[in-house]
Amino acid sequence: MITMPARKPRRSAAATRRTPLLLDRAALKRRLADDTYDVLVIGGGITGAYAVLDAASRGLRAALIEKDDFASGTSSKSSKMVHGGLRYIEQGNVNLVRHSLLERHRFRKNAPHLVHRLPFLFPILEKEGVFDARLAKGFEGLLWTYDLVGGWRIGKLHQRLTVPEVLAQAPTLRAENLRGGLMYFDARTDDARLVLTIVRTAAALGATILNGAKAESLLMRTDQVAGARVTADGDTFDIRSRAVVNATGVWTDELDAKADDGHQPQVRPAKGVHIVVPWDKVRINCTVTVPIPGRARRATCTRWGNSVVLGTTDEDYQGSPDDVHCTREEMNFLLEGANTAFDGKLTADDVVGSIGGLRPLVGGKEGATLDMRRDHHITVGRTGMVTVTGGKLTTSRHMGELVVDKVMTVLGRRGRSRTTDLPLLGGAGYDAEAVAASGGIAAHLGERFGTEARFVGDLIQDDPSLAEPIVAGLPYTKAEVVYAARAELARSVDDVLSRRTRARLFARDASADAAEAVGALLGRELNLTEAEVERSVAEYLAAVRHEKSVLLEGAAA
């Protein structure tokens, strides 16, 4: 049996469950159709997730629906950084940085199993670097500002490194022009698992959550939004609600237009891309920031286990928000940046996974997205719908709080947010040092499920064959697939391999090889027909082929 070390938990009955929170789709659909809610949140990304959790924690009868899967849009394709944002200091937005660093601290306190401290390294190079030795002194001033406005809460201040200290962290960095480095500390998370944990915490507090549920239209009562007509699993039903929140990210304008025929588009999508290469090709132990040759931007290279994720963000995007991938051109400039900085000689053949995502920026259509502000924007439309856009993952808890403040105004009710100190499921009593020392499957599960890892461990105790890995070369177990079906509303092979695990990102081809085995497990747990299993497997394999064709062959996204 896999057990987790326990400490005295902080206040949250939801975060200290003695039995697993099992979620049944049929029961959830019946509840959505039969009940009347105080608030219906549409959109299952990070912002909608924290909005429904905040509402449930205040005692509101709350529901959330997502047309695809939780975090299937932007919120599984982010940089995965929980950070204040040095770039925002450069832009003069110190208040956003101060607030973001406070929210980073709250995330590390409330979800210690999911949000981990991460060192960031800026090499100082004589040429071809992010900055040279002449600029390093000025940049260090930015780091002092970062530390003073809240970076210190992570437990370490920035450091100036010698050449040998830089190479100890990144031994494959090209050393001929290296003059030292600067290191500061931020945090990272598995963004998809974080979103899933937030919505499950809301469910533990009484919220009704459902993925694969699309709002086809909005219900109106005397010119006020009063719910939504929804399709899910081939069924159509109405969800009645006294208030509605639009938290659909880059799809915001589409839903706003259903509430108001005169709505003018507000969202400007900005595209970010990431590729994954084997760690032994780069061999770094932190996040290293490198230049993109010929471009006024930086790329980040971050170690994740036996992989390294290379990424950059904020390019204008004009295509469909439903089909976003890293292109061959984008892959090539990331590889070029890495090969300028490192000795690895990376090629397209080394890329084992990729993602492309859109950020819903708010503002004008002129100027570079890189220079646009990241503040959130919350409005109440003429039909009473609360719409939230902009912002970033790090400030999602506070965005959810402010959204529900607006909801309370619509409802004519009062009540304060409780999420500031509310642990997420698996967070209360989590001991990171003890989990890391446990090693093996226990450490792997602990870092994904926190104290709830014991429920996955119980599955393995009952059936030891579930301890077997599901994807070659990755630590994910068959038990996690079973748990995803029973407790995490996984409906498809893609739900499991793209988001309940991150196998598609870290081992795209191996995940395709595992698709049939995942389908078989889901079929058994969800009572799917053979045809339904075959369709789920085929859809996943087709999606992987399309992703590869865009990345490697330059096919249209």
C-alpha positions in Angstrom: 0.0 0.0 0.0 1.2 3.5 -0.8 0.8 5.9 2.0 1.6 9.6 2.3 3.2 11.3 5.3 0.7 13.6 7.1 1.0 16.8 9.0 -1.7 18.7 10.9 -3.9 20.0 8.1 -5.2 23.5 7.6 -8.9 24.3 7.5 -10.6 22.6 4.6 -12.9 19.6 4.8 -12.6 19.2 1.0 -8.8 19.0 1.1 -8.7 16.2 3.8 -11.1 13.6 2.4 -11.0 10.1 3.8 -12.5 8.5 0.7 -11.9 9.3 -2.9 -14.1 11.9 -4.6 -15.8 9.7 -7.4 -17.5 11.6 -10.2 -20.3 10.0 -12.2 -21.3 11.7 -15.5 -24.8 10.5 -15.6 -25.5 11.8 -12.1 -23.9 15.1 -12.8 -26.0 15.6 -16.0 -29.2 14.8 -14.0 -28.2 17.3 -11.4 -27.5 20.0 -13.9 -30.8 19.5 -15.6 -32.9 19.3 -12.4 -31.4 22.0 -10.1 -31.4 25.8 -10.2 -28.0 27.4 -9.6 -26.9 30.7 -8.2 -24.1 30.8 -10.7 -23.2 28.9 -13.9 -19.5 29.2 -15.0 -19.0 28.5 -18.7 -15.4 27.6 -19.5 -13.2 25.0 -17.8 -9.8 26.6 -17.9 -7.8 28.0 -15.0 -10.0 31.2 -14.6 -13.3 29.3 -14.7 -11.9 26.7 -12.4 -11.0 29.2 -9.7 -14.3 31.1 -10.2 -16.4 28.0 -9.5 -14.2 27.1 -6.5 -14.6 30.6 -5.1 -18.3 30.5 -5.6 -18.7 27.1 -3.9 -16.4 28.1 -1.0 -18.8 31.1 -0.3 -21.8 28.7 -0.1 -23.3 29.5 -3.5 -24.9 26.7 -5.5 -22.4 26.7 -8.3 -21.9 24.8 -11.6 -19.2 24.7 -14.3 -19.4 23.3 -17.8 -16.6 23.0 -20.4 -17.3 22.1 -24.0 -14.2 19.9 -24.4 -12.1 18.9 -21.4 -10.9 20.8 -18.4 -7.8 22.7 -19.4 -8.0 21.5 -23.0 -7.5 25.0 -24.4 -5.0 27.6 -23.2 -4.7 26.2 -19.7 -2.9 23.0 -20.7 -0.6 24.8 -23.2 0.8 27.6 -21.1 4.5 28.1 -20.1 3.5 26.3 -16.9 5.3 29.0 -14.9 3.8 30.4 -11.7 5.7 33.6 -11.6 5.7 37.3 -11.1 7.1 38.1 -14.5 10.4 39.9 -14.9 9.2 41.2 -18.2 6.4 43.1 -16.5 9.0 45.0 -14.4 10.7 46.0 -17.6 7.3 47.3 -18.9 6.9 49.3 -15.7 4.0 47.2 -14.4 5.4 46.7 -10.9 2.0 46.4 -9.2 1.2 43.4 -11.4 4.5 41.8 -10.4 3.9 42.5 -6.7 0.5 41.0 -6.8 1.6 38.0 -8.9 4.4 37.2 -6.4 1.9 37.2 -3.6 -0.4 34.9 -5.5 2.6 32.6 -6.3 3.2 32.3 -2.6 -0.5 31.4 -2.0 -0.3 28.7 -4.7 2.8 27.2 -3.1 1.0 27.2 0.3 -2.3 25.8 -1.0 -1.0 23.4 -3.6 2.5 22.4 -2.5 2.2 19.1 -4.4 1.7 20.9 -7.7 3.6 24.1 -7.5 7.3 23.7 -7.1 10.2 26.2 -6.8 12.4 26.4 -9.9 15.7 28.2 -10.5 16.0 30.5 -13.5 19.4 31.1 -15.1 20.4 34.0 -17.3 23.9 33.4 -18.8 26.0 36.5 -19.2 27.7 36.3 -22.6 30.2 38.5 -24.4 28.0 38.3 -27.5 24.9 36.5 -28.8 23.3 36.5 -25.4 20.1 37.8 -23.8 22.4 40.5 -22.5 26.2 41.0 -22.3 28.3 42.0 -19.3 27.6 45.7 -19.8 23.9 45.1 -19.3 24.1 42.6 -16.5 24.5 45.2 -13.8 21.3 46.9 -14.9 19.5 43.6 -15.2 20.6 42.7 -11.7 18.8 45.9 -10.5 15.6 44.4 -12.0 16.3 41.2 -10.0 16.7 43.2 -6.8 13.3 44.9 -7.4 11.8 41.5 -8.1 13.1 40.1 -4.8 12.0 43.2 -2.8 8.4 43.3 -4.1 7.8 39.7 -3.2 10.3 37.3 -4.7 11.8 36.8 -1.3 8.8 34.8 -0.2 10.1 31.8 -2.2 12.9 31.4 0.3 15.9 32.5 -1.9 17.2 35.7 -3.3 18.8 36.0 -6.7 22.5 35.1 -7.1 25.4 36.1 -9.3 27.1 33.0 -10.6 30.7 32.4 -11.8 31.4 30.6 -15.0 32.0 27.3 -13.3 28.8 27.7 -11.3 26.9 28.4 -14.5 28.3 25.3 -16.2 27.5 23.2 -13.2 23.8 24.0 -13.8 24.1 23.9 -17.6 27.1 21.9 -18.7 26.3 22.0 -22.4 26.2 25.8 -22.6 28.7 27.2 -25.1 31.4 28.4 -22.9 33.6 30.4 -25.3 31.7 33.7 -24.7 30.4 32.9 -21.2 31.2 35.5 -18.5 29.0 34.3 -15.7 25.3 34.3 -14.9 22.4 35.5 -12.8 20.0 33.1 -11.1 16.7 33.9 -9.5 13.8 31.7 -8.3 10.2 31.3 -9.4 7.9 28.3 -9.6 6.3 25.9 -12.1 3.3 23.6 -12.3 1.6 21.0 -14.5 -1.0 23.4 -15.6 -3.6 20.8 -16.7 -3.4 18.9 -13.4 -3.6 22.1 -11.5 -6.9 23.1 -13.3 -8.3 19.6 -12.7 -7.4 19.7 -9.0 -9.1 23.1 -8.6 -12.4 22.0 -10.2 -12.3 18.7 -8.2 -11.8 20.8 -5.0 -14.9 22.8 -6.1 -16.8 19.6 -6.6 -15.8 18.4 -3.1 -17.4 21.6 -1.8 -20.6 20.9 -3.6 -20.2 22.4 -7.0 -21.5 20.5 -10.1 -18.8 20.2 -12.8 -19.0 18.6 -16.2 -16.7 18.4 -19.2 -17.9 17.6 -22.7 -20.8 20.0 -22.2 -21.2 22.7 -24.7 -23.4 25.8 -24.2 -25.3 26.0 -27.5 -27.3 29.0 -26.5 -28.1 31.2 -23.5 -31.4 31.2 -21.6 -33.0 34.6 -21.2 -35.5 35.9 -18.7 -36.8 39.5 -19.2 -33.6 40.4 -21.1 -31.3 38.9 -18.4 -29.2 35.8 -18.9 -30.7 33.0 -16.9 -28.7 29.9 -17.8 -27.7 27.9 -20.9 -29.0 25.2 -23.2 -26.3 22.5 -23.2 -25.5 19.4 -25.3 -23.5 16.7 -23.6 -23.0 13.1 -24.8 -25.8 13.5 -27.3 -28.3 14.8 -24.8 -29.7 18.4 -24.7 -30.9 20.0 -21.5 -31.2 23.4 -19.9 -29.2 24.6 -16.9 -31.1 27.3 -15.0 -29.0 29.8 -13.1 -29.5 33.2 -11.6 -26.1 34.4 -12.8 -23.8 33.3 -15.6 -20.0 33.7 -16.0 -18.2 33.8 -19.3 -14.7 32.4 -18.7 -14.1 30.9 -22.1 -10.8 32.6 -22.9 -10.1 33.0 -26.6 -13.7 32.0 -27.3 -15.1 34.9 -25.1 -16.4 37.0 -27.9 -18.3 34.1 -29.4 -20.2 33.6 -26.1 -20.6 37.3 -25.4 -22.3 37.7 -28.8 -24.9 35.1 -27.8 -25.8 37.4 -24.8 -25.7 40.7 -26.7 -26.2 41.1 -30.5 -24.4 44.4 -30.4 -21.2 43.0 -28.8 -17.9 44.2 -30.3 -14.9 41.8 -30.2 -12.4 42.5 -27.4 -10.0 39.5 -27.4 -6.8 39.5 -29.3 -5.2 36.0 -29.3 -1.5 35.7 -28.8 0.1 32.4 -29.7 2.8 30.6 -27.6 4.6 27.4 -28.7 6.7 24.8 -26.9 8.7 21.8 -28.1 10.1 18.9 -26.0 13.5 17.3 -26.5 15.4 14.6 -24.5 17.3 15.9 -21.5 20.5 14.2 -22.6 20.6 16.4 -25.6 20.7 19.6 -23.5 21.5 18.5 -19.9 20.3 21.5 -17.8 19.2 21.4 -14.2 17.1 24.5 -14.2 15.4 26.9 -16.6 17.9 28.7 -18.9 16.8 31.8 -20.8 18.4 32.0 -24.3 18.1 34.5 -27.2 16.2 33.7 -30.4 18.6 34.9 -33.2 17.3 37.8 -35.1 14.2 38.3 -32.9 13.5 40.7 -30.0 12.5 37.9 -27.7 13.8 35.2 -25.4 13.2 31.5 -25.2 13.1 29.4 -22.1 14.6 25.9 -21.7 13.3 24.0 -18.7 14.1 20.6 -17.4 11.1 18.3 -16.7 12.5 14.9 -15.6 14.2 13.3 -18.5 13.0 16.0 -20.9 13.6 19.6 -21.7 10.8 22.0 -22.7 11.8 24.8 -25.1 9.3 27.6 -25.5 8.4 31.2 -26.3 5.2 33.2 -26.3 3.3 36.1 -27.7 3.0 36.1 -31.5 -0.2 37.4 -33.1 -2.5 34.7 -34.2 -5.3 34.9 -36.9 -6.3 31.2 -37.4 -8.9 29.0 -35.8 -8.8 28.8 -32.0 -9.8 25.1 -32.2 -6.8 23.9 -34.1 -3.6 25.4 -32.7 -0.2 23.7 -33.0 3.4 24.4 -33.1 4.4 24.9 -36.8 7.6 23.8 -38.5 8.8 27.4 -38.7 8.2 27.9 -35.0 10.0 24.6 -34.2 13.0 25.7 -36.3 13.5 29.0 -34.6 13.3 27.4 -31.2 15.9 24.8 -32.3 18.0 27.5 -33.7 17.9 29.4 -30.4 18.9 26.3 -28.5 21.7 25.4 -30.9 23.1 29.0 -30.6 23.3 28.6 -26.8 24.1 24.9 -26.4 26.4 22.3 -27.9 23.6 19.7 -28.4 23.1 20.1 -32.2 19.4 19.6 -31.9 17.4 18.6 -35.0 13.7 18.1 -35.8 14.3 14.3 -35.2 15.0 15.1 -31.5 11.6 16.7 -31.0 9.4 14.2 -29.1 6.4 16.5 -28.4 5.0 19.9 -29.0 2.1 22.2 -28.1 0.7 25.5 -29.4 -1.7 27.6 -27.3 -3.5 30.9 -27.4 -3.5 33.6 -24.7 -6.7 35.8 -24.6 -5.2 39.3 -24.4 -7.5 42.2 -24.1 -6.9 45.5 -25.9 -6.3 47.2 -29.2 -5.3 45.6 -32.5 -2.2 47.6 -33.0 1.3 47.0 -31.6 3.2 43.9 -30.6 1.4 41.4 -28.3 4.7 41.2 -26.4 4.2 44.7 -25.2 0.5 44.4 -24.2 -0.4 44.4 -20.5 -1.5 41.2 -18.8 -4.0 42.7 -16.4 -7.4 40.9 -16.3 -10.6 42.6 -17.4 -14.0 41.8 -15.8 -17.3 43.3 -17.0 -21.0 42.9 -16.5 -22.9 43.1 -19.8 -26.3 44.6 -20.4 -27.9 41.2 -20.0 -26.2 40.6 -16.7 -23.5 38.1 -17.8 -20.2 38.5 -16.0 -17.3 38.2 -18.5 -13.6 37.8 -17.5 -10.7 38.0 -20.0 -7.0 38.6 -19.8 -4.9 37.9 -16.8 -2.5 34.9 -16.3 -2.3 31.6 -14.6 -0.5 33.0 -11.5 -3.3 35.4 -10.7 -6.1 33.0 -11.4 -7.2 32.7 -7.8 -7.6 36.4 -7.4 -9.4 36.6 -10.7 -11.8 34.0 -9.5 -12.4 36.0 -6.4 -13.1 39.2 -8.3 -15.4 37.4 -10.7 -17.5 36.1 -7.9 -17.6 39.5 -6.3 -19.3 40.7 -9.5 -21.6 37.7 -9.3 -22.6 38.6 -5.8 -23.5 42.1 -7.1 -25.7 40.5 -9.8 -27.4 38.3 -7.2 -27.8 41.1 -4.7 -25.9 39.1 -2.1 -22.9 39.6 0.2 -20.1 37.2 1.2 -16.3 37.2 1.3 -14.0 34.9 -0.6 -12.5 32.0 1.3 -9.9 30.8 -1.3 -6.9 32.8 0.0 -6.0 30.1 2.5 -8.0 27.2 1.0 -5.9 24.1 0.3 -6.6 22.3 -2.9 -7.3 18.6 -2.8 -4.1 16.7 -1.9 -2.4 19.8 -0.5 -3.3 19.8 3.2 -0.7 17.8 5.2 1.5 17.3 2.1 5.2 16.9 3.1 7.4 17.4 0.0 10.6 16.3 1.5 9.1 13.0 2.8 7.5 12.3 -0.6 10.8 13.0 -2.5 12.6 10.7 -0.1 10.1 7.9 -0.6 11.2 7.4 -4.3 9.6 5.1 -6.9 5.9 5.0 -7.5 5.1 6.7 -4.2 7.1 9.8 -5.1 5.7 9.9 -8.6 2.1 9.7 -7.3 2.7 12.1 -4.5 4.0 14.8 -6.8 0.8 14.5 -8.9 -1.9 13.8 -6.4 -0.5 15.0 -3.1 -2.0 13.2 -0.1 -4.7 11.8 -2.4 -2.0 9.5 -3.8 -3.2 7.0 -1.3 -6.4 6.5 -3.3 -4.4 5.6 -6.4 -2.2 3.4 -4.2 -5.3 1.5 -3.0 -6.0 0.6 -6.6 -2.6 -0.9 -7.0 -2.9 -2.8 -3.7 -6.1 -4.4 -4.9 -4.6 -5.2 -8.4 -0.8 -5.1 -8.5 -0.9 -5.2 -12.3 -2.1 -1.6 -12.2 1.4 -0.6 -11.1 2.7 -1.3 -14.6 3.6 1.7 -16.8 1.0 2.6 -19.4 3.4 4.5 -21.8 6.9 3.3 -22.5 9.6 5.4 -20.9 7.3 7.4 -18.7 6.3 6.8 -15.0 2.5 7.0 -15.5 0.8 3.8 -14.3 -2.3 1.9 -15.4 -3.8 2.8 -12.0 -3.8 6.4 -13.0 -5.9 5.6 -16.0 -8.4 3.8 -13.9 -8.5 6.7 -11.4 -8.9 9.2 -14.2 -12.0 7.3 -15.3 -13.5 6.9 -11.9 -12.6 10.2 -10.2 -11.5 12.7 -12.8 -14.2 12.6 -15.5 -11.8 11.3 -18.2 -14.0 10.3 -21.2 -11.5 9.6 -23.9 -8.0 8.4 -24.8 -7.1 12.0 -25.4 -8.3 13.1 -22.0 -5.9 10.6 -20.4 -2.8 10.9 -22.6 -3.0 14.7 -23.2 -4.1 16.0 -19.8 -4.7 13.5 -17.0 -1.1 12.5 -17.8 1.2 14.6 -20.1 2.3 11.6 -22.2 1.4 13.3 -25.5 3.6 16.3 -24.7 6.6 14.3 -23.3 6.5 11.2 -25.5 4.1 11.8 -28.4 4.9 8.6 -30.4 5.1 6.4 -27.4 1.7 7.7 -26.2 0.3 6.8 -29.6 1.6 3.2 -29.1 -0.2 3.2 -25.7 -3.6 4.4 -27.1 -5.2 1.0 -27.5 -4.2 -0.1 -23.9 -5.6 3.2 -22.5 -8.8 2.7 -24.6 -9.2 -0.8 -23.2 -9.0 0.4 -19.6 -11.4 3.2 -20.2 -13.8 0.8 -22.0 -13.9 -1.4 -19.0 -14.3 1.4 -16.4 -16.9 3.4 -18.4 -18.8 0.5 -19.9 -18.0 1.7 -23.4 -18.9 -0.4 -26.4 -16.2 -1.8 -28.6 -17.1 0.7 -31.3 -16.8 3.6 -28.8 -13.4 2.4 -27.7 -12.2 2.1 -31.3 -13.4 5.6 -32.1 -11.7 7.1 -29.1 -8.4 5.4 -30.1 -8.7 6.4 -33.7 -9.5 10.0 -32.8 -6.4 10.2 -30.7 -4.1 8.7 -33.3 -5.6 11.0 -36.0 -4.9 14.0 -33.7 -1.3 12.9 -33.2 -0.8 12.5 -36.9 -2.2 15.9 -37.5 0.1 17.5 -34.9 3.1 15.8 -36.4 2.2 16.9 -40.0 1.9 20.5 -38.9 5.2 20.3 -37.0 7.4 18.3 -39.3 5.8 18.7 -42.8 4.7 22.3 -42.6 1.0 21.2 -43.2 -1.6 23.9 -42.5 -2.8 24.0 -38.9 
